[in-house]
């Protein structure tokens, strides 16, 4: 099952709106178990992991045990149900990590398998699988993508400086890890302040993974994103969406859309800013399941205030004594952290990654 989960995790960011599932088929008829096939949900969401693995196993699937990181689907979509394919292949036993909370499945896949005489065990490594499928679970239960907030801070707790140059707090190894996290997201989100201050590319720059740059999203209530910003001039190469309010100027939208940017309008909150709960629900309807927020302390605190943070990745880098004056953790995020669980820490070169998640 650890292998099945890992196989699914490889394609995170490529399969939305479908979950990225992993599947392993094992022949246990001999003296020692033998893995006969592996599969993962393919880019674009099809074919599903079970069908990939069953096709690779062929006749060796008969009587074998199939391990899968999420309950096989039971509904007819663009393809017939995976549960039907498992039955047709003559699989003897299915071990799944999770019941799929999607209303179209929700235990029906497991029931179909049992009714066909297949032994089914559910719940193997459920915690790990739930973490891997956080995006899918959040979208089908809450109607929005799961939000991971990434923040870097100095050892003194600062994320930046209001008046000085940008603080480079983390090293090359940590930066590479962040780019890998980008590659496994459906979209990266920042606020317009980050665009105005840093003119970021918001892409993946790891050798060989450049093609896995996710959708780029800017929260910009008044459409202040410059037409010569790098995310705008490159919008035809990497999809770029701007979330704005219904009151934002139409002429600014015309200028941006002429360069390939897609402008999405939602209601404003009481302060005249993009109403984040409505914005995330809109992103959910567009199929996004995993949103990686790199917008800095202000956007992170706004998400926390609306209880929209599902995972927090906090990176502690070098000292910035005498340079920083912008706290990495705002008051709302500090309060919200009391409701999150610290589940992992990882030293990456000189930098420390700490991972919190919603229980």
N, C-alpha and C positions, 0 to 999 in steps of 0.2 A: 504493500500500500504506500510506503514511503516513495517508492519508485513511481507509482502511478501519480501521486501528488506532484512529484518533481517534474514529471513529463508535462503535466498540465500547466505548471508554473512557467515553463519555457515559453509558451505562446501567450501568456498574459499580455494584453495590449493589442493583440492581433485579431481576436475572435469576437469582439463586441458586435452586436448586443448579446451574443451567446456566451455562456461560461466556457472557460478553457479547462477542459476535463482531461485527465490522464487515465489510461487503461493498460493493464498488463494481463496476459493470459498465460497460465501456468499448467503444465502437464504434471500431475501428481501421481501418475499410475505406476511409475518405476520406483527404484530404490531411493532416488533423490529427486526432489522437484526440479523441473526444467522450465525456464521461461521460453515460450515458443513464439510470442509476439508482443509488441508494444504499440501503443497508439496515443495520439493526442489530438484534440480538436484542431482542425486546420484553419489557417488564416481566412477570415471572413465568416467563420463559425460553422463551416461544413466542409467535408463530412465530419461527423462527430467521432470522438475518440474510440468508442466501441466498434464502430464500423471500420475504422482504419485498422484496429487490432485484429478484428475478425477476418478481414480480407487478407492480412498478412499470415494469419494462422492457418487458414484454409481448413482442410479436413482434421487438422490436429486440434481444433477447438472442441471437437466432439468429446464429451466427458471431462473436459478441462475445467479449471477454476478461473473465473474472470474477476479481477480486482479493478474497481473503478472508483474515482474520487468523488463522484456524485451519482445519485440514483439515475439509472437509464431512463431516457424520456419515454413517455407512453402516449404522446399525442401526435397526430399527423400535422406536420408543417410542410416545408418544402420537400422533406423526405419522410418515409414511413418511420414509425417509432423504433428506437434502438432496442427496446424490450422485445419487439417482434423478431429482430435480427438475431438477438441472443438466443431466443427460443429456437429459431430455425437452424442455428448452427449446432444445436445439440449440446450446448454448454451444460455441465453437470452442477456447477455451484457458482453463485455470484456473491462476492464480498464487496459491499459498498461502504463508503465512509459516511455519507450523509443522505438523508431524505431531501429531495429537492423541494424548497418551499414554493416554487412556482405553482400557482393554482391549477395549471394544466397537468401537473404531475402529482406532487404532494402525496406520495405513497402509492399511487396507482401503478407506477412502473414495477415496484417491488411486488405488488399484488399480482400483476400479470405474470411475473416470473414464477411466483409460488403456485399459481393456479395451473401453470404448465408443468409442474412437478420439479422445478428447479429449487434447490436449497438456497436460501438467501440469508446472509448475515449482514446487518447494518450497524454502523457506529464505530467501525475500526478507524482509529486515528481521527476521530471527529473534530477535535480541537484544531489540529493542523489543517484539515481539509476546510473547516469553516474559515480559517484565516486565508487560505488560498482562494476561496470562493466568496470572500467578503463583498466584492463588487456585485456579483450576481445576486447574492442574498439581499443586499441592501436595495438594489434596484427593484426586485420583485416584491419586497415587503414594504418599502418606504417610497417607492416611485422616484428615487434619485440615485445618482452614483455614490459609491462610498468615497469619502474624502480623506486623503492622507495629507497632512500638513507637515512640510519639512522646514525646519528652522536651523540656522547655524548661529552659534553664539561664541563670544570670547570666554575665556575662563572667568572674566569678571561679570558675565551675563549680558553683554551688549551684542546687538546684531549689526549695528552700524553707527554712523555719525551724521547728524543733521547738516553740518556745514562742511565737513572735511571730505576727502576722497573716499571711495568705496573701500570698506575693510575686507581684505582677503584673509579670511579666518581659517580656512581649511586647506589641507595639502592635496597633492595630486592624486594620491590613492583614494582619499575620501571623495574627491570630485568625480573620479571614475565610477565609484560606487553609486553616486547620485545619478550619473548619466545612465547607469544600468537600471536604476529605479524608474527613470523617465521612460526607458524603452519598454518597461512592463506596465506602463500606464496607458489608458485610453486617451487622456488629455492632460496637458499641463495648464495650470491657471495662475495668473498673476493679476495684480491691480494695475491701473494705468500709471500710478506713481512709480512703479518699478520700470515700466516702459520709458517714462520721461527721464528717470534718473540714470538708467543703465543701458537703454537700447539693446535689450538682450535678444539672442537668437532663439532661445527656448527649443533647441533641437537636441538630437543625440549625436555626440561627436566621438563615440568609441569606434575604433577601426573595425569595419565589417558590419556594424550595426547602424550605420547612418540612415538606412532605409526604414528604420523602426521609429523615427521621430513621430510622436503622437500629435493629435490635434492641439493647436495652441489657442488658448482662451484668455481674453483680457476683460476684466471687469472695469467698465469705463462709463460712469453714469452720464457724462455730458459729451461723450465722443471727442475727447481731447487727444486721442492717439494720433501722432503726426503721420502725415501721408508718406514721409520718407523714413519712418521707423523700419528697422530691418525685418520685423515680423510682417509688416505691410508689404514691403517690396518683394518679399519672398512668399507671399500668400498663395501664389499659384503653384508653388512647389510643395508647400506643407499647408494643409488646411488651417485657416486662421479664423476664429469666431470672436466677435466682440459682443459682450453682454452689456446692454445699455438700458436706459429707461424709455418709457413711451414719450417723454417730453424732450428727449435729446434732439438736437437740430437735424432736420432732414437733409440739408445741403452737405453737412459733414458725412452723413451716411452715404450719399451719392459718391463723394470723393473716394471713400474707402472701398465701397463695393465695386467701383470701376477698376480697382487694382486686385480684385479677387477675394477681398475680405467678406465674410458673411456677418451681417449685423442682426442680432437677436434682441428684441425689445421685450422687457418685462415691466411690471409696475414698480414704482419707486417706494421706498420705505418712508417713515415719518421724517427722516433727515434729507430726503431727496436723492438718496443713493439707491443703487440696484438692490431690490429686495432679494436677498440671497436664497431664502427657502423657495421662492417662486422660480428663481433662476436655475436652481439645481433640479427642480422638478421638470423644467423645460429641457434641461440636458438629459434627464432620464428618458423623456419621450423621444429624444434623438438617438437613444440606444447606448449612451455612455454608461459604463459600470464602474470605472476606476478613475478618479480625478486626483491628480498630484498637484498640490498647491505649493508654489514657490514664491508667493507674493509678499513675503516679509511679515513683520509683526502686526501691522495694521489690519491686513486682510485676514491673517490667522485669528486675531482677536475678534473680528466681526463674525467669522465662521463659528468660533467658540460661543459667542454671545447667543447665536441662534441654534446652538446645540447641533452643529453640522460636522463636527470633527469625529471621525471614526478611528483614525490612527494618527499619532504624532511621532515624527522622527526628529529628535533633537540631537544636533551634532555640536559637541564642544571642541573647539579648535584652539588656536594659539591665544596668548595674552594680547590684549589691545589696551593696555594700561595707558591712560592719558589720551586715548583717541576716541573711544566710543561714548555715546550719550543716548542711544536709542535702545531701550531694553528689549531683549528678544521675546520675553513672555509678558504679554499684557495682562491686565487684571482679570478679564473674562476667561482667558486661557488658563491662567493660574487657578481660578476657581474650578474650571472644568477638569483640570488634571486630577482633582480629588476623586473624580468619577471614572478615571481611566486606570487601567492596570499596566504596570511596567512588566513586559513579558520577555524582553531580551536586551542585552547590552553587547556591544562588539567594538573592540579596539581595532581601528583601521589606520595603520601607520601611527602618527602622533595624535590622531583625532578619535574621539569617543562617540559612537552612535548609541543612542538610547531609544527604544521603541515602546511606546504606549499604545494601548488599544481599548476601544469600548468593550466592556465585558460581554 
